[in-house]
Amino acid sequence: MRLIFEQSASLIFNPERWLGMESVEKPCVISCGILQKEIEYLLEKGDIDVKVHFLSERLHNDYNLLDRALNGAVKKHRKQSPEGVIVVYGDLCLGFNGEMKKLIDKYDVVKVDALNCIDCLLGGKGKLLEMDPDHKYLFLNPAFIKFAENIRGKTKEMTREMFSMLDGIVLLDSMGDLDAYQSKIDEIADHTGLPIFERKNIGLEGFKDVLFEALDRHQRKRFANQ
């Protein structure tokens, strides 16, 4: 069984092995659109070989809408993907009372070990809490910069009140393209009244770690059930 697992896992993590095997099914990753650029880059580089279905990052505005969309996506792609489904969402993306765990258990699928999308980028396993245990910072990567533009009050004063419990902004650059968003960053800082506390050039290693671990766990689960 170990040999069978290693051969199958090598197909996911070394997609050049798929050459001449186009008919072989691939697992499906269902992910938040916040991580679309990173996942598409890994696909283009050949680091992973999976099918991908992205849900809009705007669904984060409403737990109920995201719950319905994610339930629908998992249900649909479990039927369409014989190789199974991996969910790239955080533990807290549907709420703080175990809602995500209930969904994952309901469909018996694998999810990345992370609290939310930002934790995914940092490598998951609660690394976000290590950096920000008191929840005092607004973390922005390029996708969240676009998302945060829509989180505003009717006036600048109302927006600043919304963010008044925070101490500052932490910028995360996973793709080396953060400088292209400087004007948007300045605009968010102005509207929220939050200073730029820190910039971290995190690269993709942390995200690759949490994604690859989930893919590996998915494969082990599949072969354990055969």
DAFENUR-V642862 format. One record per run of one state. SS is the DSSP state (alpha for helix, beta for strand, coil for the rest). FROM is the first residue (numbers start at 1). LEN is the number of residues. If there is no record, write none. Layout:
((SS & FROM & LEN) (SS & FROM & LEN))
This chain:
((coil & 1 & 1) (alpha & 2 & 12) (coil & 14 & 1) (alpha & 15 & 4) (coil & 19 & 9) (beta & 28 & 5) (alpha & 33 & 13) (coil & 46 & 5) (beta & 51 & 5) (coil & 56 & 1) (alpha & 57 & 5) (coil & 62 & 1) (alpha & 63 & 18) (coil & 81 & 4) (beta & 85 & 4) (coil & 89 & 10) (alpha & 99 & 9) (coil & 108 & 2) (beta & 110 & 2) (coil & 112 & 5) (alpha & 117 & 6) (coil & 123 & 4) (alpha & 127 & 5) (coil & 132 & 5) (beta & 137 & 4) (coil & 141 & 1) (alpha & 142 & 7) (coil & 149 & 7) (alpha & 156 & 7) (coil & 163 & 5) (beta & 168 & 5) (coil & 173 & 5) (alpha & 178 & 15) (coil & 193 & 3) (beta & 196 & 5) (coil & 201 & 4) (alpha & 205 & 20) (coil & 225 & 2))
